[in-house]
Amino acid sequence: MLDKLGPLGIAGLAIVLVGIVLIAIESLLVAGGMALVLLGLALTVKALVSGMLGAFGMM
């Protein structure tokens, strides 16, 4: 799965994990953690869509 994501997708997954850890550690950082989760999710989706389009020869 990781080879399909590429470096951008892996970075997105790392950001999602960091965001979840921040939310779990400190409730005062909920806003920052949620922002990291959303940013990571967006990067992961972008990498997956780019990979899929590349597989179809559209990119």
C-alpha contacts under 8 A as a table, 3 or more apart, distances in Angstrom:
res1	aa1	res2	aa2	distance
1	M	4	K	5.34
1	M	5	L	6.72
2	L	5	L	5.18
2	L	6	G	6.65
2	L	9	G	7.92
2	L	10	I	6.85
3	D	6	G	5.68
4	K	48	L	7.33
4	K	51	G	6.61
5	L	8	L	6.97
5	L	9	G	4.61
5	L	10	I	6.27
5	L	44	T	7.37
5	L	47	A	5.69
5	L	48	L	5.82
5	L	51	G	6.97
6	G	9	G	5.47
6	G	10	I	6.28
6	G	47	A	6.97
7	P	10	I	5.11
7	P	11	A	6.09
8	L	11	A	5.10
8	L	12	G	6.19
8	L	43	L	6.52
8	L	44	T	7.06
8	L	47	A	6.03
9	G	12	G	4.89
9	G	13	L	6.23
9	G	43	L	6.00
9	G	44	T	4.41
9	G	45	V	7.56
9	G	46	K	7.58
9	G	47	A	5.01
9	G	48	L	7.08
10	I	13	L	5.09
10	I	14	A	6.23
10	I	44	T	7.31
11	A	14	A	5.05
11	A	15	I	6.21
11	A	40	G	7.37
11	A	43	L	7.61
11	A	44	T	7.85
12	G	15	I	5.11
12	G	16	V	6.24
12	G	39	L	7.26
12	G	40	G	3.98
12	G	41	L	6.21
12	G	42	A	7.37
12	G	43	L	4.87
12	G	44	T	4.91
13	L	16	V	5.05
13	L	17	L	6.27
13	L	40	G	5.90
13	L	41	L	7.18
13	L	44	T	6.37
14	A	17	L	5.13
14	A	18	V	6.20
14	A	40	G	7.24
15	I	18	V	5.04
15	I	19	G	6.09
15	I	36	L	5.94
15	I	37	V	6.49
15	I	39	L	7.29
15	I	40	G	4.83
16	V	19	G	5.10
16	V	20	I	6.28
16	V	36	L	6.20
16	V	37	V	4.41
16	V	38	L	7.38
16	V	39	L	7.52
16	V	40	G	4.74
16	V	41	L	6.42
17	L	20	I	5.15
17	L	21	V	6.24
17	L	37	V	7.46
18	V	21	V	5.10
18	V	22	L	6.20
18	V	33	G	7.59
18	V	36	L	7.30
18	V	37	V	7.75
19	G	22	L	5.10
19	G	23	I	6.32
19	G	32	G	7.52
19	G	33	G	4.22
19	G	34	M	6.29
19	G	35	A	7.50
19	G	36	L	4.92
19	G	37	V	4.96
20	I	23	I	5.17
20	I	24	A	6.26
20	I	33	G	6.41
20	I	34	M	7.75
20	I	37	V	6.76
21	V	24	A	5.07
21	V	25	I	6.10
21	V	33	G	7.78
22	L	25	I	5.21
22	L	26	E	6.19
22	L	29	L	6.43
22	L	30	V	7.18
22	L	32	G	7.81
22	L	33	G	5.31
23	I	26	E	5.86
23	I	27	S	6.14
23	I	29	L	6.29
23	I	30	V	5.14
23	I	33	G	5.35
23	I	34	M	7.39
24	A	27	S	7.24
26	E	29	L	5.59
26	E	30	V	7.17
27	S	30	V	5.31
28	L	31	A	7.59
29	L	32	G	5.25
29	L	33	G	5.95
30	V	33	G	5.05
30	V	34	M	5.99
31	A	34	M	5.23
31	A	35	A	6.25
32	G	35	A	5.13
32	G	36	L	6.31
33	G	36	L	5.11
33	G	37	V	6.19
34	M	37	V	4.99
34	M	38	L	6.19
35	A	38	L	5.20
35	A	39	L	6.11
36	L	39	L	5.04
36	L	40	G	5.98
37	V	40	G	5.18
37	V	41	L	6.07
38	L	41	L	5.07
38	L	42	A	6.13
39	L	42	A	5.16
39	L	43	L	6.27
40	G	43	L	5.12
40	G	44	T	6.13
41	L	44	T	5.10
41	L	45	V	6.16
42	A	45	V	5.22
42	A	46	K	6.11
43	L	46	K	5.10
43	L	47	A	6.18
44	T	47	A	5.18
44	T	48	L	6.22
45	V	48	L	5.11
45	V	49	V	6.08
46	K	49	V	5.22
46	K	50	S	6.03
47	A	50	S	5.10
47	A	51	G	6.07
48	L	51	G	5.07
48	L	52	M	6.14
49	V	52	M	5.03
49	V	53	L	6.10
50	S	53	L	5.14
50	S	54	G	6.02
50	S	59	M	7.39
51	G	54	G	5.00
51	G	55	A	6.16
52	M	55	A	5.07
52	M	56	F	6.51
53	L	56	F	5.15
53	L	57	G	6.28
53	L	58	M	5.15
53	L	59	M	5.85
54	G	57	G	4.90
54	G	58	M	5.57
54	G	59	M	4.85
55	A	58	M	7.57
56	F	59	M	7.96
